[in-house]
Amino acid sequence: MSTLLSARGARIHVDEAVAIGELNLETRGQRLVLTGNTGPLVSALTGIPQGVAEAALHAATYGELALVPGRARAVSGELRLAGHDVVAGAHLPHVGAAPFDPPLPPEWTVETYVTQTARLAMAARIESFSRTEVAQRAMDAISRLGLSTAKKKGLRSLHPAERRVMVLAAAVASGPAVLVADRPLAGLDGQAAQFVFGALEAAASDRGLVVSVAQVAPGTTEGTFARSASDFAAFVAGELSLFGPPASVLGERRVFRLTIRSNADALRSSLEQRGAALSGGPTHFTLQLADGQDPSFVLGLASEVRSAVVEIVPVV
């Protein structure tokens, strides 16, 4: 099986501006969870602009179409999804995209939405599929992800969790090699979160999975899902701040992204003496704090050793 996601010097632009300057990583398994500033990478992998929801709202409010902002493209370096070249766009026929709360036609039913989405996705394939085959695949996805009882429901009457699962079903109905889902668990808790969690597990049983989450706090559904992944990546300010197996990088320690303009070595030494770990450089660093430590503790040490910390941002 091909590596789920690999990058070597990959550069991603959003609307012609640099969003990720140089991405280097290689996943170990077939389930990758992303957090932080994940929009540029998710958009580059799915081909869906980040501003789709905003553009749809503009059209509904003002009755006119607007340019969709936030289009991300991998423009150089090497970026491969399931072995397919993302820079060349060769990966798109192999991706099932589940965007975050996309605009939906309220008069459609669940069955209609999943079927029409699958038909569009399968039309891009080299193989040809009959209408009957597309409809059967759509129904199989609806059933597999637990939406059989809701298949005739109108979209305006769906619970948020049902909408999220329907978008997942539409993404996998065409049989893609990889499902890329943008924040499917965000803002949900209790039974609603568990319903979507189960749908993600079902959707990923026979394909690669890339999922973004809003947060990874222990005890939350998103945190539990992140810890079930084979690989975890956190992005801050367009840079990969944390990457590795969740068991290694999602411990009990809090992780921050630091920007240090001067005297970083002195701060590193002082932090290490107190059980914290500062890595990276020369300007951007990843900091793991020990128990009982917080950002004010770091800033106090920085003042003592005359280190110019200009930014400290939580990662996980």
Phi, psi and omega in degrees: 000137182293154174301134183300304180218129176224143180217136175224104181064030183287136180241128183240129176254146170240117183051045176073000176258148180291124177252320174229116188282320181203110182251128177227119176193163173210120183288155180265328184231202187248018177222109182247128175248133181245148171214167182092217181278072188268350187308312181300317181291315180299317180295320179294325181284327184264338186079008181259121179301149180292338186262020183301313182297319181295320180294322178294320178296319178300316180296319181291325184281316188252355177070026180217149180281148177231155174299138181274115181279166171086028178281121182255142179220137169280117190255340181200175185075198180238126176221120183232136176244118184052036178086356184262141186286113181284324180300321180275353182078011182288347182279338192302320178294348185254006184248134168256118186257128176241090182290165181281114176041063180290159174297139184234144175288110190297335183278348179283160171261170176303313181300317180296315182298312182295319181294314181294321178295317178297321181298317179295317181295318184284339177293339181277353181279160176291320180290156176253147182230139177282163178300325179294317179297317179297314180298321180293318178297320179298315180295323178298317180293318179300315180293315184298325183266006170090025183249016185303319183287347182252006189297334180260003181286143174288148186295330181292342183261002183284145170290150179308321179293323177296320178298317180299316181292323178298318179296322176296316180298318178297325182289328184261350184299330181279356178077044181289160177285332183223136171258126175246113185241127183264109175049049182294340182257357186297133175077004181253152173212176176060219183296326179298315179294320180294326178297314179291321177303312180296323178295320177298318178299316180294319182293330186266003187294336182226028178203166175288156185220127172238119184230133172262146178231153181281329179201163187231028182299137178302142179090346176270159180296319177297319179296319178296317180296318180301321182284350176270355184283162173277332183219148180224137179223136177239134181245138175222128176052042176077013179230148175284112184266333186209133179207136177155187176295139181306323181299332181271324189254349179245056176279202180278348184282142175279142183240136181229157174254125181246143168247121184237124184272334182203154174058041182292325182297321179294320178292322178300313181298316181296320179293317181298325178296339182252014173091000177267164182229124179245124181230163179101205180119176006279345182246318182258132186227157171250132184239129173249119182270150175275170180304137177084357180261150180215177182303326180295327176298317180296315181295326177295316177297320180299321178295320181296320184262007178059047176257131185271091175271116184256348179203138174221117188234130178293137176257304175219000000 
